[in-house]
Amino acid sequence: MPQAVSLPTWAALEEHYKTVGKTFVLKEAFAADPSRFEKLSKTFRNNGTDILFDFSKNLVTEETINLLVKLAEDAGVEKKRDAMFAGEKINFTEKRAVYHPALRNVSGWEMKVDGQDVMGGVNAVLQHMKVFSEQVRSGEWKGFTGKKLTNIINIGIGGSDLGPVMVTEALKHYGAKDMTLHFVSNIDGTHIAEALAKSDPETTLFLIASKTFTTAETITNANTAKSWFFEKTGGKGEIAKHFVALSTNEAEVTKFGIDSKNMFGFADWVGGRYSVWSAIGLSVVLYVGYDNFYKFLSGAHAMDKHFRETPLKDNIPVLAGLLSVWYSDFFAAQTHLVAPFDQYLHRFPAYLQQLFMESNGKTITSDGSPAKYTTGAVIFGEPCTNAQHSFFQLLHQGTKLIPTDFILAAKSHNPVSNNLHHKMLASNYFAQAEALMIGKTPEQVKSEGTPDELVPHKVFLGNRPTTSILVGGVIGPEELGALIAYYEHVTFTEGAVWDINSFDQWGVELGKVLATKILKELDEPGNGEGHDVSTGSLIGAFKKFASS
């Protein structure tokens, strides 16, 4: 496909921005059209639970939406989407299919790669996860001294860590009360040391999560865990009862000492940041149980169905992705805030950081030429109301335009104090979006008796765009699955319009290669070879400090 900037609709959007975008005022738009909310909100329905997506507080008119949908048509978003679901190798730099939707294909769609049905393998792994998790949770699978395994340590990095951490935290309400989870990802020895310090080898199960079983950080942490296990058990511990592998490399897994029967595999068309739906989600299954994990898959599949079958103008993740393009490339917005009003979702923004920034932090388009527009917003966020007392000042009165998503469940898992806490939470959810929209004029500030010299400091410009996502009930497994899949497809839409490959991640490689070289040099005399003066001097200083 050609670059987006060369599409006819791109030029039309540029003109539209000059005549509408620059002068658009949300307050006036609502005053002029009482049906604006009805026109610009969409409801996703699945198994009796609605999720409302309110796009009406965005800087758009109906004409804007029509132009953005036309841009998606011109960019071939539908064709690219259909190619993904058909198992075509849309990850064109690595010549791989992008088929994570197959992992949650609970309604039996035909899904093939290279003419081969993948669902037999997917379902076999799911069945393996089901059987194993039920054995561990029931106590049938015991440690080497006959004790139940109630302490789980997941060792991985990137998608092998962020997904399981986020989901187990988000579904903590459903977790096994007798089970403790630790997630170790950082190569900083503190991370593994702290997890092991709180663990008993007789009751600990290690999940080593690495597709290749060669990821440096993961395998180093895994070897440290194995050494600890043998040391604490006096060499009597049985690896086969306490270590399992989430991997595809049987040779390396067995070399480590793990029985190949305790290996849970997945295909090369499963990208790391999309892998929580696969065997990488074993910690989730162990913690919340297979039935809840299946609901999690089902919610995501329902969003897949919506994304796959709904016309662009009513397609919820497509609309959100187009809004992202609108702000990034026409308003020059560089960031995007995701603020969940839900403590269980405290790791959700961190998960989305990898999803969006690893996917669309790209410069090169499909023909190998540099993009002539901005791609890949910086994603950040924290749960509210905490975030209101940290960076919300910048949202309200800063010089930067920061499009924002607010997420709330209508019902709480913990309706304490006669639900007062949740009502206060909800009131802030509504108030923040409204305040960002309407702002506060000098006249309003003066009417409050504010001294003239303080009036400018208390004015809020407003007109800051937000999307409000409201879950009709609690955020349970199905709702969480749908929300994650929604953001996956938002990312897909962005990348499809920008004509980039959202599914490789070459940008993480260079630093790793250099680190491998420097690691050897840290045990050799001198400051290493081939480094710039700053890096060489820093290596020398580190050696001096470390040896003193």
Protein Blocks (a to p, Z undefined) as FASTA:
>chain_A
ZZfklpmklmmmmmmmmmmmmmpcfklmmmmmmklmmmmgccddeehiacdddfklpccd
fklmmmmmmmmmmnommmmmmmmmnopafblmnopacfklmmmmmnopacdeehiafklm
mmmmmmmmmmmmmmmmnomaccfkopacfbdcdddehjllmmmmmmmmmmmmmpcfkbcc
dddfbfblklmmmmmmmpcfklcccddddfklpafklmmmmmmmmmmmmmmnnopacfkl
mcccddfblklmmmnopafklcccddfklcfklmmmmmmlmmmmmmnopklmmmmmmmmm
mmmmmmmmgcfklmmklmmmmmmmmmmmmnopabdcddddbfklmmmmmmmmmmmmmmmm
cfbdfkopacfbdehiaddddddfklmmmmmmmmmmmmbdcdddddddfbdfblghhhlm
mmmmmmmmmmmmmmmmnopafklmmmnopafklmmmmpcfkjpacdddddfbdcdfklmm
mmmmmmmmmmmmmmmmnopafkbcfklmmmmmmmmmmmmmmmpgcjbehiafklmmmmmm
mmmmmmZZ
